[in-house]
């Protein structure tokens, strides 16, 4: 018969230690589960005091409340009143809106309903999300879906309400190829509006690529240029913004608001968008174009000069000051 050289007391003590460890482990998981349950109940509003909807005055239990804003800007809506906010901007509204933003949104939606109902896309771009522009009515939408359906796509906005925007390319990696070096990344859109108070950010295209070119023969730095459909949607967005700005400032008549005419003028001056049409650039390009006249164009000097000057006057009224 073999005996434990450490004695029976050691074995008994080891059993007690194992039991204690098991108890500690069980207690730990009980505490974790309890905390998770409490957090979930707190999120659901079980412990929230009863309140009333800021909009309609309906009495609400804690679980029925939709919370908007934070600290001093915090307010409560019932689910029916909260549902009046378009799903695309609901998350932004919950985090950022004051009650005045909510009422202003409802007023804006009612005021612009008929105007926005005219929306018909004239240009569109994007795959992950789609930016659609209605240049005729000064409207645009940014959201999911390649074919516009109001219930599925983004909310329709007016260029007149635009505060800031950025269509850009976020470079991620450089790839060598047989035909040259390309940079890959995502094309995205950022749009900020005054009415409604909202900021929307969407990826338009994942994995886009652009060719890289050296800045100089001896330079080790590279640059890329936008091209194709993305460049066209940027130009269209830029033109629409400046048309609406000119309307608000009363600096252009009906003829000068024509989208196609502005595009033709930009093409004639070889500008990618209205962002290039600064007063200095316009003067330099007008002089260069008139000096570049050649009889092979099939037009006489006076006709060609008139076309350049008309385009110059049109772009000057919409130019970046």
Secondary structure, 3 states (H helix, E strand, C coil): CCCCCCCHHHHHHHHHHHHHHHHHHHHHHHHHHHHHHHHHHHHHCCCCCCEECCCCCCEECHHHCEEECCHHHCEEECHHHHCCCCHHHHHHHHHHCCHHHHHHHHHHHHHCHHHHCCCCCCEEECCCCEEEEECCCCEEEEECCCCCCCCCCCCEEEHHHEEEEEEEEEEEEEEEECCEEEEEEEEEEEEEECCCCEEEEEEEEEEEEEEEEECCCCCCCEEECCCHHHHHHHHHHHHHHHHHHHHHHCCCCCHHHCHHHHHHHHHHCCCCCHHHCEHHHHHHHHHHHHHCCCHHHCCCHHHHHHHHHHHHHHHHHHCEC
